[in-house]
Amino acid sequence: MQQSKEQKVHGVFEKIYSNYDKMNSVISFQQHIKWRKDTMKHMNVKPGSKALDVCCGTADWTLAMGEEVGDSGSVVGLDFSQNMLSIGKEKVEESHLNNIELIHGNAMELPFDDNTFDYVTIGFGLRNVPDYLHVLKEMNRVVKPGGMAVCLETSQPTMFGFKQMYYAYFRFVMPVFGKIFAKSFNEYSWLQESARDFPGMKELAQMFEEAGFKDIHVKPYSGGVAAMHAGRK
């Protein structure tokens, strides 16, 4: 019986969790840290805010927002991989931040009331969900009017030559890195497929609009290998 995308993704992350942070740095040449910091500058998170990090993984973005919202604010990180959350919980404990809660849940059915959060983020997780638009609509549902939803994700370079190099890297080099550094060739082969098939910047911006967001801002990073999409409710 063929696995659904959701089942396949769950299996991938339950296996690679212990090497996930290391592999992110290897694959992106540590650029993902710079991309997230720049995205946070655009968000301009206010102290006292309430934030949700969807597909939070090992909770790096969750922690960054926890520092910004301060003691008077709160952040929830949600992920459907218990193993990924276990790494995140260790980081939260080490951080001594008391304003973060990590919960097990599904991005397709966010367990929160409408209009709950000032900020809702998803970092390098949207490409792994079964239905991109449905998750964006869920993010729109739980963010407050005037609140911001932000997606930081791999994207599709458009420059001829660089685009071909990018696809070759993801198809041939990234799985080899996965085998060398994480003993997970098959899992990283699948992850490069999910990145290759993900919509480009214009298409994702249209999805943000279709999900109900306004004032949509798009910023590419590193020649378009990644991009930030931000919108207001």
PARO-897805 format. One record per residue (C-alpha): residue in three letters; y negated, x, z. Coordinates in pm, whole numbers, plus 50000, padded with zeros to 5 digits. Layout:
PARO-897805
{marke ALA | north Y | east X | up Z}
...
This chain:
PARO-897805
{marke MET | north 50000 | east 50000 | up 50000}
{marke GLN | north 49664 | east 50143 | up 49895}
{marke GLN | north 49411 | east 50209 | up 50170}
{marke SER | north 49073 | east 50039 | up 50168}
{marke LYS | north 48764 | east 50259 | up 50159}
{marke GLU | north 48700 | east 50175 | up 50524}
{marke GLN | north 49051 | east 50281 | up 50627}
{marke LYS | north 49029 | east 50600 | up 50423}
{marke VAL | north 48690 | east 50699 | up 50566}
{marke HIS | north 48809 | east 50627 | up 50919}
{marke GLY | north 49109 | east 50852 | up 50868}
{marke VAL | north 48894 | east 51131 | up 50724}
{marke PHE | north 48652 | east 51141 | up 51016}
{marke GLU | north 48920 | east 51101 | up 51280}
{marke LYS | north 49072 | east 51422 | up 51139}
{marke ILE | north 48769 | east 51641 | up 51066}
{marke TYR | north 48566 | east 51558 | up 51379}
{marke SER | north 48618 | east 51893 | up 51554}
{marke ASN | north 48480 | east 52090 | up 51258}
{marke TYR | north 48224 | east 51836 | up 51137}
{marke ASP | north 47911 | east 52007 | up 51268}
{marke LYS | north 48022 | east 52350 | up 51148}
{marke MET | north 48107 | east 52217 | up 50802}
{marke ASN | north 47772 | east 52036 | up 50772}
{marke SER | north 47597 | east 52370 | up 50821}
{marke VAL | north 47828 | east 52548 | up 50577}
{marke ILE | north 47807 | east 52286 | up 50304}
{marke SER | north 47428 | east 52236 | up 50320}
{marke PHE | north 47349 | east 52600 | up 50405}
{marke GLN | north 47193 | east 52454 | up 50725}
{marke GLN | north 46936 | east 52264 | up 50520}
{marke HIS | north 47040 | east 51931 | up 50676}
{marke ILE | north 46862 | east 52035 | up 50996}
{marke LYS | north 46534 | east 52087 | up 50809}
{marke TRP | north 46575 | east 51761 | up 50621}
{marke ARG | north 46624 | east 51567 | up 50944}
{marke LYS | north 46325 | east 51733 | up 51114}
{marke ASP | north 46101 | east 51647 | up 50820}
{marke THR | north 46231 | east 51290 | up 50819}
{marke MET | north 46149 | east 51264 | up 51190}
{marke LYS | north 45792 | east 51376 | up 51117}
{marke HIS | north 45759 | east 51091 | up 50866}
{marke MET | north 45902 | east 50842 | up 51117}
{marke ASN | north 45653 | east 50946 | up 51388}
{marke VAL | north 45870 | east 50795 | up 51661}
{marke LYS | north 45661 | east 50655 | up 51944}
{marke PRO | north 45742 | east 50708 | up 52315}
{marke GLY | north 45891 | east 50397 | up 52471}
{marke SER | north 46050 | east 50281 | up 52146}
{marke LYS | north 46397 | east 50137 | up 52108}
{marke ALA | north 46608 | east 50298 | up 51834}
{marke LEU | north 46951 | east 50261 | up 51676}
{marke ASP | north 47137 | east 50538 | up 51493}
{marke VAL | north 47403 | east 50382 | up 51268}
{marke CYS | north 47706 | east 50596 | up 51175}
{marke CYS | north 47579 | east 50841 | up 51434}
{marke GLY | north 47879 | east 51073 | up 51408}
{marke THR | north 47840 | east 51359 | up 51655}
{marke ALA | north 47499 | east 51223 | up 51760}
{marke ASP | north 47256 | east 51494 | up 51640}
{marke TRP | north 47002 | east 51241 | up 51511}
{marke THR | north 47064 | east 51019 | up 51812}
{marke LEU | north 46971 | east 51307 | up 52042}
{marke ALA | north 46661 | east 51394 | up 51840}
{marke MET | north 46535 | east 51037 | up 51876}
{marke GLY | north 46626 | east 51035 | up 52244}
{marke GLU | north 46388 | east 51325 | up 52297}
{marke GLU | north 46110 | east 51146 | up 52106}
{marke VAL | north 46131 | east 50803 | up 52273}
{marke GLY | north 46126 | east 50959 | up 52620}
{marke ASP | north 46232 | east 50813 | up 52953}
{marke SER | north 46061 | east 50481 | up 52881}
{marke GLY | north 46252 | east 50436 | up 52554}
{marke SER | north 46618 | east 50402 | up 52463}
{marke VAL | north 46851 | east 50499 | up 52179}
{marke VAL | north 47189 | east 50360 | up 52083}
{marke GLY | north 47424 | east 50561 | up 51862}
{marke LEU | north 47700 | east 50365 | up 51687}
{marke ASP | north 48003 | east 50497 | up 51501}
{marke PHE | north 48350 | east 50370 | up 51416}
{marke SER | north 48525 | east 50704 | up 51477}
{marke GLN | north 48615 | east 50750 | up 51841}
{marke ASN | north 48684 | east 51118 | up 51780}
{marke MET | north 48337 | east 51176 | up 51635}
{marke LEU | north 48186 | east 50989 | up 51930}
{marke SER | north 48379 | east 51209 | up 52171}
{marke ILE | north 48190 | east 51513 | up 52039}
{marke GLY | north 47863 | east 51320 | up 52056}
{marke LYS | north 47926 | east 51221 | up 52417}
{marke GLU | north 47976 | east 51584 | up 52513}
{marke LYS | north 47638 | east 51669 | up 52355}
{marke VAL | north 47465 | east 51381 | up 52534}
{marke GLU | north 47606 | east 51494 | up 52868}
{marke GLU | north 47489 | east 51851 | up 52804}
{marke SER | north 47141 | east 51728 | up 52705}
{marke HIS | north 47085 | east 51549 | up 53039}
{marke LEU | north 46909 | east 51269 | up 52851}
{marke ASN | north 46958 | east 50941 | up 53034}
{marke ASN | north 46818 | east 50716 | up 52762}
{marke ILE | north 47112 | east 50738 | up 52516}
{marke GLU | north 47414 | east 50514 | up 52485}
{marke LEU | north 47695 | east 50583 | up 52236}
{marke ILE | north 47914 | east 50290 | up 52137}
{marke HIS | north 48212 | east 50228 | up 51912}
{marke GLY | north 48127 | east 49982 | up 51636}
{marke ASN | north 48114 | east 49899 | up 51267}
{marke ALA | north 47803 | east 49941 | up 51049}
{marke MET | north 47911 | east 49636 | up 50850}
{marke GLU | north 47883 | east 49414 | up 51160}
{marke LEU | north 47619 | east 49557 | up 51394}
{marke PRO | north 47677 | east 49410 | up 51743}
{marke PHE | north 47310 | east 49344 | up 51817}
{marke ASP | north 47074 | east 49049 | up 51808}
{marke ASP | north 46816 | east 49007 | up 51534}
{marke ASN | north 46485 | east 49194 | up 51579}
{marke THR | north 46611 | east 49431 | up 51850}
{marke PHE | north 46501 | east 49783 | up 51746}
{marke ASP | north 46178 | east 49959 | up 51650}
{marke TYR | north 46369 | east 50215 | up 51442}
{marke VAL | north 46710 | east 50204 | up 51276}
{marke THR | north 46848 | east 50516 | up 51111}
{marke ILE | north 47158 | east 50615 | up 50917}
{marke GLY | north 47216 | east 50981 | up 50837}
{marke PHE | north 47478 | east 51090 | up 50583}
{marke GLY | north 47677 | east 50778 | up 50659}
{marke LEU | north 47569 | east 50515 | up 50410}
{marke ARG | north 47776 | east 50667 | up 50129}
{marke ASN | north 48088 | east 50614 | up 50341}
{marke VAL | north 48054 | east 50239 | up 50404}
{marke PRO | north 48234 | east 49977 | up 50191}
{marke ASP | north 47913 | east 49796 | up 50088}
{marke TYR | north 47580 | east 49985 | up 50084}
{marke LEU | north 47361 | east 49677 | up 50043}
{marke HIS | north 47537 | east 49483 | up 50318}
{marke VAL | north 47474 | east 49764 | up 50568}
{marke LEU | north 47107 | east 49785 | up 50465}
{marke LYS | north 47078 | east 49410 | up 50521}
{marke GLU | north 47235 | east 49452 | up 50866}
{marke MET | north 46982 | east 49725 | up 50944}
{marke ASN | north 46705 | east 49491 | up 50831}
{marke ARG | north 46842 | east 49215 | up 51050}
{marke VAL | north 46840 | east 49417 | up 51373}
{marke VAL | north 46507 | east 49597 | up 51323}
{marke LYS | north 46195 | east 49427 | up 51456}
{marke PRO | north 45922 | east 49295 | up 51224}
{marke GLY | north 45702 | east 49594 | up 51151}
{marke GLY | north 45985 | east 49828 | up 51248}
{marke MET | north 46123 | east 50104 | up 51029}
{marke ALA | north 46465 | east 50166 | up 50878}
{marke VAL | north 46544 | east 50516 | up 50750}
{marke CYS | north 46830 | east 50657 | up 50549}
{marke LEU | north 46882 | east 51032 | up 50504}
{marke GLU | north 47160 | east 51090 | up 50256}
{marke THR | north 47294 | east 51303 | up 49975}
{marke SER | north 47145 | east 51205 | up 49641}
{marke GLN | north 47168 | east 51279 | up 49269}
{marke PRO | north 46959 | east 51565 | up 49125}
{marke THR | north 46803 | east 51484 | up 48789}
{marke MET | north 46701 | east 51828 | up 48658}
{marke PHE | north 46927 | east 51938 | up 48372}
{marke GLY | north 47124 | east 52248 | up 48462}
{marke PHE | north 47068 | east 52214 | up 48835}
{marke LYS | north 47240 | east 51874 | up 48824}
{marke GLN | north 47549 | east 52026 | up 48662}
{marke MET | north 47555 | east 52313 | up 48913}
{marke TYR | north 47530 | east 52064 | up 49199}
{marke TYR | north 47823 | east 51858 | up 49075}
{marke ALA | north 48032 | east 52171 | up 49018}
{marke TYR | north 47956 | east 52287 | up 49372}
{marke PHE | north 48054 | east 51956 | up 49526}
{marke ARG | north 48365 | east 51916 | up 49313}
{marke PHE | north 48510 | east 52266 | up 49329}
{marke VAL | north 48343 | east 52470 | up 49605}
{marke MET | north 48301 | east 52219 | up 49889}
{marke PRO | north 48674 | east 52129 | up 49913}
{marke VAL | north 48758 | east 52501 | up 49922}
{marke PHE | north 48511 | east 52547 | up 50208}
{marke GLY | north 48683 | east 52255 | up 50378}
{marke LYS | north 49019 | east 52426 | up 50342}
{marke ILE | north 48890 | east 52764 | up 50463}
{marke PHE | north 48674 | east 52653 | up 50754}
{marke ALA | north 48832 | east 52324 | up 50859}
{marke LYS | north 49186 | east 52327 | up 50714}
{marke SER | north 49100 | east 51995 | up 50548}
{marke PHE | north 49104 | east 52033 | up 50169}
{marke ASN | north 49199 | east 51672 | up 50093}
{marke GLU | north 48940 | east 51523 | up 50329}
{marke TYR | north 48655 | east 51728 | up 50183}
{marke SER | north 48777 | east 51652 | up 49831}
{marke TRP | north 48731 | east 51284 | up 49913}
{marke LEU | north 48389 | east 51340 | up 50072}
{marke GLN | north 48261 | east 51507 | up 49754}
{marke GLU | north 48373 | east 51200 | up 49561}
{marke SER | north 48176 | east 50972 | up 49792}
{marke ALA | north 47865 | east 51189 | up 49741}
{marke ARG | north 47913 | east 51200 | up 49363}
{marke ASP | north 47944 | east 50821 | up 49338}
{marke PHE | north 47648 | east 50742 | up 49564}
{marke PRO | north 47341 | east 50579 | up 49398}
{marke GLY | north 47046 | east 50791 | up 49291}
{marke MET | north 46704 | east 50769 | up 49456}
{marke LYS | north 46566 | east 50489 | up 49238}
{marke GLU | north 46878 | east 50278 | up 49274}
{marke LEU | north 46881 | east 50316 | up 49651}
{marke ALA | north 46511 | east 50230 | up 49671}
{marke GLN | north 46589 | east 49909 | up 49482}
{marke MET | north 46863 | east 49832 | up 49733}
{marke PHE | north 46613 | east 49880 | up 50017}
{marke GLU | north 46387 | east 49627 | up 49847}
{marke GLU | north 46676 | east 49386 | up 49790}
{marke ALA | north 46771 | east 49419 | up 50158}
{marke GLY | north 46423 | east 49291 | up 50249}
{marke PHE | north 46225 | east 49609 | up 50322}
{marke LYS | north 45864 | east 49671 | up 50222}
{marke ASP | north 45645 | east 49981 | up 50191}
{marke ILE | north 45946 | east 50184 | up 50077}
{marke HIS | north 45893 | east 50559 | up 50080}
{marke VAL | north 46129 | east 50805 | up 49910}
{marke LYS | north 46126 | east 51182 | up 49953}
{marke PRO | north 46373 | east 51416 | up 49782}
{marke TYR | north 46489 | east 51740 | up 49941}
{marke SER | north 46613 | east 52065 | up 49786}
{marke GLY | north 46582 | east 51956 | up 49425}
{marke GLY | north 46718 | east 51609 | up 49493}
{marke VAL | north 47051 | east 51703 | up 49653}
{marke ALA | north 46940 | east 51485 | up 49944}
{marke ALA | north 46671 | east 51223 | up 49997}
{marke MET | north 46500 | east 51018 | up 50263}
{marke HIS | north 46445 | east 50647 | up 50209}
{marke ALA | north 46227 | east 50464 | up 50459}
{marke GLY | north 46114 | east 50103 | up 50464}
{marke ARG | north 45938 | east 49855 | up 50691}
{marke LYS | north 46048 | east 49506 | up 50786}
